[in-house]
Amino acid sequence: AVAERLWSPRSTRNVSDFYRRITALPSRLEAMGASMQRRNQMVLLLRLACGNDILASALAQISTMFSPLGLRRRNNPPKYTTLTPLSNFPDALQPDPHLPRIFSILLSRALEGDAPAKAQALHLLSSWTRASETLAPSSSSSSPSSSSSSS
């Protein structure tokens, strides 16, 4: 985003086109071996799910709905250092996920009567619902830090 502003002409203001191009960037960087963001996210989610692949996959699906709040906007942000364990759900979120933006566009189109957009929006909602149903039974179980003390 910084490069877009610094190296593009002042007249370049097409936000939709910017997001279209930036959405493909993580996959391209990973293909070149220049980014491990998604792999690192799964490691964090597996830790939160106490090693349970099914729960980690559900967390990954749910995480596509959320953008992390900045540290200043969290209620009681922890003091992060290089020694701080990344063991909270917000730590595993992508900085600017594209699905909330896409869902908003689909919803607007669906409300205007676009049947394919409605179908896609419903598909996203049902995938998030299935993921939350997978997580519901485990929400009362122990957290990663308390599960290690009970073994």
C-alpha positions as CSV (number, residue, x, y, z in Angstrom):
1,A,0.0,0.0,0.0
2,V,2.9,2.4,0.8
3,A,4.5,1.6,-2.6
4,E,1.2,2.2,-4.3
5,R,1.0,5.7,-2.9
6,L,4.7,6.6,-3.3
7,W,5.3,5.3,-6.8
8,S,2.0,5.7,-8.5
9,P,0.8,9.0,-10.0
10,R,-1.3,11.1,-7.7
11,S,-4.3,10.5,-10.0
12,T,-4.2,6.7,-9.1
13,R,-7.1,6.4,-6.7
14,N,-8.8,3.2,-7.8
15,V,-9.1,1.4,-4.5
16,S,-11.1,-1.6,-6.0
17,D,-8.3,-2.2,-8.5
18,F,-5.7,-1.9,-5.7
19,Y,-7.4,-4.6,-3.6
20,R,-7.8,-6.8,-6.7
21,R,-4.1,-6.7,-7.3
22,I,-3.0,-6.9,-3.6
23,T,-5.2,-9.9,-3.0
24,A,-3.1,-12.1,-5.3
25,L,0.2,-10.9,-3.8
26,P,0.4,-13.4,-0.8
27,S,0.0,-16.4,-3.1
28,R,2.7,-15.0,-5.5
29,L,5.1,-14.3,-2.6
30,E,4.6,-17.8,-1.2
31,A,5.1,-19.4,-4.6
32,M,8.5,-17.6,-4.8
33,G,9.4,-18.7,-1.2
34,A,9.3,-15.1,0.0
35,S,6.5,-15.4,2.5
36,M,5.5,-17.9,5.2
37,Q,2.5,-15.9,6.5
38,R,-0.2,-18.5,5.9
39,R,2.0,-21.4,7.2
40,N,2.8,-19.3,10.3
41,Q,-0.9,-18.6,10.8
42,M,-1.7,-22.3,10.7
43,V,1.0,-23.0,13.3
44,L,-0.6,-20.4,15.6
45,L,-4.1,-21.8,15.0
46,L,-2.9,-25.3,15.7
47,R,-1.4,-24.1,19.0
48,L,-4.7,-22.5,19.9
49,A,-6.6,-25.7,19.0
50,C,-4.2,-27.8,21.2
51,G,-3.0,-29.6,18.1
52,N,-6.4,-30.6,16.8
53,D,-6.4,-30.3,13.0
54,I,-10.2,-30.1,12.7
55,L,-10.5,-27.3,15.3
56,A,-7.5,-25.4,13.7
57,S,-9.2,-25.6,10.3
58,A,-12.4,-24.3,11.8
59,L,-10.4,-21.4,13.4
60,A,-8.8,-20.7,10.1
61,Q,-12.2,-20.5,8.4
62,I,-13.6,-18.2,11.2
63,S,-10.4,-16.1,11.1
64,T,-11.3,-15.0,7.5
65,M,-14.1,-12.9,8.9
66,F,-11.9,-10.8,11.3
67,S,-9.4,-8.1,11.0
68,P,-7.1,-7.6,14.0
69,L,-7.6,-4.5,16.0
70,G,-4.4,-2.4,16.4
71,L,-2.7,-2.8,19.7
72,R,-4.0,0.7,20.7
73,R,-7.6,-0.4,20.0
74,R,-7.6,-3.6,22.1
75,N,-9.0,-3.2,25.6
76,N,-6.0,-4.2,27.5
77,P,-3.2,-4.8,25.0
78,P,-0.3,-6.8,26.3
79,K,3.2,-5.5,26.2
80,Y,4.6,-7.3,23.2
81,T,8.3,-8.1,23.2
82,T,10.4,-10.7,21.3
83,L,9.6,-13.1,24.2
84,T,5.9,-12.7,24.2
85,P,4.1,-15.9,23.2
86,L,1.7,-15.5,20.3
87,S,-1.1,-17.5,21.9
88,N,-4.3,-15.4,21.4
89,F,-6.7,-15.5,18.5
90,P,-5.9,-11.9,17.3
91,D,-2.3,-12.9,17.0
92,A,-3.2,-15.4,14.2
93,L,-5.3,-13.0,12.2
94,Q,-4.2,-11.7,8.8
95,P,-3.6,-8.0,8.8
96,D,-6.1,-7.1,6.0
97,P,-8.2,-10.1,5.0
98,H,-10.0,-9.8,1.7
99,L,-13.1,-11.9,2.5
100,P,-14.9,-9.2,4.6
101,R,-14.5,-6.8,1.7
102,I,-15.7,-9.4,-0.8
103,F,-18.6,-10.3,1.4
104,S,-19.6,-6.7,1.7
105,I,-19.6,-6.4,-2.1
106,L,-21.6,-9.6,-2.5
107,L,-24.1,-8.5,0.0
108,S,-24.6,-5.2,-1.7
109,R,-25.1,-6.9,-5.0
110,A,-27.4,-9.5,-3.5
111,L,-29.6,-6.8,-2.0
112,E,-29.9,-5.3,-5.5
113,G,-31.3,-8.6,-6.8
114,D,-28.1,-10.3,-8.1
115,A,-28.9,-14.0,-7.7
116,P,-25.3,-15.3,-8.2
117,A,-24.0,-12.8,-5.6
118,K,-26.7,-13.9,-3.2
119,A,-25.6,-17.5,-3.7
120,Q,-22.0,-16.7,-3.0
121,A,-22.8,-14.6,0.1
122,L,-24.9,-17.5,1.4
123,H,-22.1,-19.9,0.7
124,L,-19.7,-17.8,2.8
125,L,-22.2,-17.5,5.6
126,S,-22.8,-21.2,5.7
127,S,-19.1,-22.0,5.7
128,W,-18.6,-19.6,8.6
129,T,-21.6,-21.2,10.4
130,R,-20.3,-24.7,9.9
131,A,-16.9,-23.6,11.3
132,S,-18.5,-22.0,14.3
133,E,-20.6,-25.1,15.0
134,T,-17.3,-27.1,14.9
135,L,-15.9,-24.8,17.5
136,A,-18.9,-24.6,19.7
137,P,-18.4,-27.9,21.6
138,S,-14.8,-27.1,22.2
139,S,-15.4,-23.5,23.5
140,S,-16.0,-24.8,27.0
141,S,-12.9,-26.9,27.0
142,S,-9.5,-25.8,28.2
143,S,-7.2,-23.3,26.6
144,P,-3.7,-24.3,25.3
145,S,-2.0,-23.0,28.5
146,S,-4.4,-24.7,30.9
147,S,-4.4,-28.0,28.9
148,S,-0.7,-28.5,29.4
149,S,-1.1,-28.1,33.2
150,S,-3.8,-30.7,33.3
151,S,-1.7,-33.5,31.7
